Amino acid sequence: MALATHGSWYNYVKGWWRKKDSHPTLYLFYEKMLQDPKCEIRKVMEFLGTNLKEEVLDKTVYNASFVIVKNNPTTNHRNDAKMNHQLSPFMRKGVIRDWKNQFADAQTKKFNEDYRKHMADTSLSFHMRCKRQPT
């Protein structure tokens, strides 16, 4: 479970999480990017030790928006022959917590068990709730 195109998602994420102890690493979360993109881009600027004029920051927020990125063939893997975009596009909706509309209760339970098993040895905490909300 949880295999990405280039291997295990768990191994990938935990590997980068461990790097924080020896390399400057900035972690951003998609949920926070949607909530306050300007704040998150300012975090990137601070991490890089740079500053942008407000109009450049606003343009960056616009160009980093889901709609713009999804429609950009250089970022959406549309030209990747290995991906069947008719079956499943690389970028779907750009909304958070949509898994609740995709997973059955049994799938959610199985995912939560798998996640806990693979991520038990890390202090990494994601901003997600893996509980089905009453409808």
N, C-alpha and C positions, 0 to 999 in steps of 0.2 A: 504494500500500500504506500501511497505518497511518493511515487517515483516521478521525478521530473525528466525532461528530455535528456538531461545530462547526468542522471543518477538520482540518488535519494535526496529529496528535499530536506529531510531531517539532517542528514550529514552536511549538506551544503550550508544550511542556516547555523547549525551548531559550530561548524568549522570557522565561519566568519565571526561568530559570537566569541569563540576562544581567542581570536586574533586581537580583540580589544585590549587584552592584557599586555600585548607586546607591540602593537601598531595603532597609531591614531585611527580610529574607526568611528564614523558617524552612522547611527541607526535612525532611520525614519520609518514611520508606520503609515500605511495608506489611509487608514481611518483618520489619522490626524491631518494628513495632507488634504483630505476632503473637507474636514471641519474648518481648517484655517491655513490655506495654502501659503499665504504671505508669511505667516509666522514660521512655517516649516522651511521656506526658502531662505528666510533670514537666518535660520539655524545653519543652513548650508554655507551662507556667506560668512558667518562667524567662524565656522569650522575651517573654511579656506582662508580666513584672515583678510577678507575683502569687503568692500561696501559697494552697493549699487545705488545710483540715483533712483528716486521713487518711480519715475516713468519707465526706467529699465526693469525695475522690480515688477511693476504692473504688467509689462509686456512678457516677462518671464512667467508670471502667474498664468497669464492667458495661454501662452504657448505650452505650458506644462499641464493644462487642463485635459481631462480625459477625452473629451470630444476631439480636440485638436490632435492629441497624440494618437488616438485610435484611427483617425483619418490620414495619418502620415505614413506612407508606405515604407519609410526608413525605420519606423519604430514598431509597426504592427505585424511584422513578419509576413505580410501579404505576398511577398516574392519568394518565400521559403517553400520550395517544392515538397519538402517533407511534411508540411502541415496541410491538412484538409480543412480549409476555412468554411466549406459548405457544411461539414460535419460539426465543427466547433471552431469559431474564430479565436485567435490568440487573445484578443481583448473582447470581453463580452459586453457588460452593461456599465461598469464603473461605479457600481453601488456597493455599499457594505452590507454584510449580513444576508446577502441573497441566497446563501447556501440553505437558509431555512425554507426557501421555496423550491429547492431542488432535492434535498435529502428527506427520505422517510425517517421516522423515529428510530428504526433499527439501524439505519445507516449513520445517523447522528451518534447513536450510542457506540457503534463500532469505531467511528472516527475518534471519538473522545477517548476510548480505551487505547487505541493505537497511538494517539498523540501523547497521552500521559506516559505510556510505556517508553516511547522514544525520546521524550523531552524531560524525563525525570532527573537526568543528570546535568541540567542546566538551570541557571537562574533567569534565563530569558523569559519575559512575560509579554505576551501579546495582548492587544486591546480588543479582545473578542469574547463573546459569550457563546458557548456551544450548547446552549439549552434552547429547546424550541419554545417560542413564545406562544401563549394561547391566542387563538385567532377568533 
